[in-house]
Amino acid sequence: MISVTVKRRAADRRIVSFAISGHAKYADRGKDIICAGVSAVSVGTVNAIEALATVELPAKMKDGWLSSDIPEQPDKEIDDKVQLLLESMVVMLGTIAKTYGKYVVIHDQLL
């Protein structure tokens, strides 16, 4: 199962970190559409933040694991872009989880 944990600051629900771990085991390696979808969405989001918001996230990635602490940006406009892209990731992963809930679970935590 793939576990997605999104941590938010309670005061304003700002995403402060996320972690994605595990494997769906929906199909054989290389044919697992759920793992491919989750990977495309999450890695694509990190790449989009770097390309569109010009913010390099301190992301860590290994086989079946991706995480990042999200640094708050002093420029509110840039911080808002980063948050919008992260919220978009959460929506896309939520769509995958809604369809394939047996293989993907999302935990939204307030700090």
ABEGO torsion letter per residue (X at the ends): XBBBBBBBBAAAGBBABBBBBEBAGABBBGABAAAAAAAAAAAAAAAAAAAAAGBBBBBBBBBGBBBBBBBBBABAAAAAAAAAAAAAAAAAAAAAAAABAAABBBBBBBX
